[in-house]
Amino acid sequence: MSERPDIIPTIKIRELIDAYPGLEETLVEMVPEFGKLKNPLLRNTVARITTLQQAAIIGKVDLGMLINQLRKKAGLSEADSASALSVDKIKADHNWFNEANIKDTLDARPMLAAGRHPVDEVFNRLSKMNSGGILKLITGFVPEPLIEKAIEKGYKAFALEEATELVSTYFYKP
């Protein structure tokens, strides 16, 4: 087996727990939302595309603290620039947002609770939507990996934390 990867903000959760299986429990303690990684479907979807940086956003945990706690448990030295680690928020232009343009709403909380990821359903609904339409996705956390994937595909998106465990994410089809 090759050398294990370094524990840095850009490491994917799946890569981290495959290389350092003993860290899964620490990750779940710090970001309880990742307790669902026991589900093979989520482990093969969410964990494969989510970075530690995104996990810090989802769990509202300081990225430097998360990295250094995982590094400590893995027997590695602390990251020198932990205090300088910052979470890049999506800086989207929200001029496109108009509540009247919300054409569809998907409450993904039941899907996620059942261990299913809404990514396919979100892109299926967006593909059927006319230009200028907005899809509202309801989840219990900010779906950073899904937002990033949507932006990569040319959509615009942003999330609003409405309340504890209630997040509305808006996807715009240009």
RANOR-V70140 format. One record per residue. RES is the residue in one small letter. SS is DSSP state (helix for helix, strand for strand, loop for the rest). Layout:
res=(RES & RES)
ss=(SS & SS)
This chain:
res=(m & s & e & r & p & d & i & i & p & t & i & k & i & r & e & l & i & d & a & y & p & g & l & e & e & t & l & v & e & m & v & p & e & f & g & k & l & k & n & p & l & l & r & n & t & v & a & r & i & t & t & l & q & q & a & a & i & i & g & k & v & d & l & g & m & l & i & n & q & l & r & k & k & a & g & l & s & e & a & d & s & a & s & a & l & s & v & d & k & i & k & a & d & h & n & w & f & n & e & a & n & i & k & d & t & l & d & a & r & p & m & l & a & a & g & r & h & p & v & d & e & v & f & n & r & l & s & k & m & n & s & g & g & i & l & k & l & i & t & g & f & v & p & e & p & l & i & e & k & a & i & e & k & g & y & k & a & f & a & l & e & e & a & t & e & l & v & s & t & y & f & y & k & p)
ss=(loop & loop & loop & loop & loop & loop & loop & loop & loop & loop & loop & strand & helix & helix & helix & helix & helix & helix & helix & loop & helix & helix & helix & helix & helix & helix & helix & helix & helix & helix & loop & helix & helix & helix & helix & helix & helix & helix & loop & helix & helix & helix & helix & helix & loop & helix & helix & helix & helix & loop & strand & helix & helix & helix & helix & helix & helix & helix & helix & loop & loop & loop & helix & helix & helix & helix & helix & helix & helix & helix & helix & helix & helix & loop & loop & loop & loop & loop & loop & loop & loop & helix & helix & helix & loop & loop & loop & loop & loop & loop & loop & loop & loop & loop & loop & loop & loop & loop & helix & helix & helix & strand & strand & strand & strand & strand & strand & loop & helix & helix & helix & helix & helix & loop & loop & loop & loop & loop & helix & helix & helix & helix & helix & helix & helix & helix & helix & helix & loop & loop & loop & loop & loop & strand & strand & strand & strand & strand & strand & loop & loop & loop & loop & helix & helix & helix & helix & helix & helix & helix & helix & helix & loop & loop & loop & strand & strand & strand & strand & strand & strand & strand & strand & loop & loop & strand & strand & strand & strand & strand & strand & strand & loop & loop)
